[in-house]
Amino acid sequence: MPFSKNPGAKQLLLTFFCFLLHVSHGADHAAAAIHGNGNFSIGAIVNFGSRVGREQKTAMEIAVQTFNARSEKLKLFIEFRNSSGDPLEAAFAAEELMGRVQVLIGTEKWQEAALVADLGSRAKVPIISLSSSAITPTFSSLQWPYLVTMGNDATEQTKCLAQIVHSHQWGKVILIYEDEPYGGDSGITTLLTEALQQIGSEIEYRLVLPPFASLANPKETVHQLLNQVNTHCNSRVFIVLDASWTLTRYLFEGAQEIGLAGNNSVWLMAEEIANLFPSFNNSAVEGGLGVKRYYSKSRTVFQDFEAQFWQKFSKEYPEEENYDAGYYSLLAYDGVRAIGKAIEGSSNNASSGFLESFLALDFQGLSGQIYFEENRIARKPTYRMVNVVNR
């Protein structure tokens, strides 16, 4: 049943929910879920309605099938739950799964990851997060000892965005992002502000879109905000950091309608936005630039995965306009593959033994080299600039 669209009511629910967990948890759910028949249960929390979530789900299913096809003694089982892009729903999904699985993987947004990680630390269930954040590794591992972050932090991406601004000598920019439903963010806005200051540019205006769930008429709200920008701001360089699929679509449609998407305007998109465009009709934006992580497509293992992904994704989601595997699908595949490797290398069945084995991994994945420092992926990503229409 969907939750209330009132953010205040949801915040009260969240507070009460966390209180109940605080007084009820403490047992090692992971140890209780261990099976003696060679089966290992994985819980996956993804957003069934988003392009990223659909890619993650498809890739995880392929990874499980691939592992089970080659493993005679150990079999992986994966159980999915829908977060709907809502941290509270992600938390309830995690709580439901923790009594039956030995590890949780997923979470598209950092807010989801932080809340689920808190539950995992109380229940002693390892959480493999695929989301990115600006939280320092030391702080993260101290607060959430059972959390492993496979998504890179946002530092390198914000540096890349700032360098693009610097190379074109844009002195002022307009920053656009959707506000978090419970307040706070992953820290990327702070990092980008600092990166722009270092190259001598500044943010002229912050266009903060209200959370999509709180809007009665999101299209009209977005158009009103864009009209304010059109009237009061001089800069025509827009950096879009993060927003839901629907608000992003309204954003670019509105920009075209009021003349903010022409030759005199520049739209620069963070990876989270650039990755949405396989789901958009190409007429939604023209000439926009985005940044995306580089990964090799020449390896045979990638080409095999891509063929499986295309076949499975096109069959399950025929309404999507693009069936290519994106970076988030590669990371999700690597996450499940890493879980399998960690189980095989673990010396005991306790969650602590699994976590130790997982953090000791070092292998070449589809998304790049997989190894960890302070409970976080250690590699630094390489970004490339892309035309979001032609990709």
C-alpha positions, 0 to 999 in steps of 0.5 A: 500500500503506498505511503502518504504523500505528506512529507511531515507524516512520512517523517513521523512514520520514519522516526517511529519506525526507527524507534521500534527497530532500536528497541527490537533488534540486536539478534544476528539475523544473518546467522539465523538465516544460514541454510545447511544445504548449500543455499545462500539467500540474497535480499535485493532492494531496487526501485522497480519503476526507475530505469536504474532499478530495472537495470539493477534487477535484470543484471542481478538475475543474470549474475545469479543465473551465471553463478549457479550454472557453474557452481555445483555445491553452492546456489544463490537465491535472490529475493527482490523488494520494491523501494519505489524510490522512497527511503521509508519503503526501502527500510520496511523492505529491508526489515522484512527481508532481514529475517530470511536473507544473509546479505542485502544489496541494492539501494539507488539513493544514498538516503535509502542506503543510510537508513537500510545500513542503520538497520543492517548494523543493528541486525548484523546483516551485511549491506552492499550499497550500490549508491554514491555519497560524499560521506567520508569512508572513515565516518561511514565505516564507524557509523555503519560497520556492516555497510559496504559501498560499491558506488564511488563517492561523488568527489571525482564527478563534481571535479569533472563537472567543474572542469567542464565549466572551467574549460568553457570559462563559464563564470556563473551557473544555475544549479538544479536538483530535487530536494530529498523527501526527508531533508538532507542529501548525499553531499554532492551539492556541497562538493560541487560548490567547493569545486566551482569555487576552486576554479573561480566560478559560482552558483548564481541560483539554486533551483530546488525542485520540491520532492515529486511525491509532495506535488499535486501538479508537478508539471505546473510547479516545474514550469513556474520555477523555470519562469522565475529563473528565466525572469531573474537570472542572467546565467544560461548555464544549467547543471542538473545534479539529481531528480526523479525521472518524471521531474526531469522530463517536465524540466526539459519539456518546460525549458524548451517551451519557455526558450531555455533550451536553445542555442544560448543555453547550456545544459550540463547533467550529472551522471544520475541525470545522463543515465535517465536519457535512455528512457526519454524520447530524444525530443525531450532535450537537444544539445545537452551534455552529460558525464558518465563513467568510462568502462571497457566494452571490448572484453568478451565477458562484457559482450556476453553479458550485454547480449544476455542483458539486451535479450532479458531487458527487452522482453521484460520491459518492452516499453523502454526505448533503449535496451543497452546495459548501462553502468548501473547494471554492470555494478549490480552484476559485479555486486552479486558476483562479489557476493558469490566470491565472498561466500566461496572464500569465507571460512565460517558462516557468520556474517562477520566472516562473510564481510571479512571475505567480501572486503578482501576481494580483488578482481576485475569486474564489468564495471572496473577493478573491484577492491575495497578500502575502509568498507568502500570501493577503492578505485577512482572512476574515469568520467567521459563527456557525452551528448545525452541524445546520442550517448 
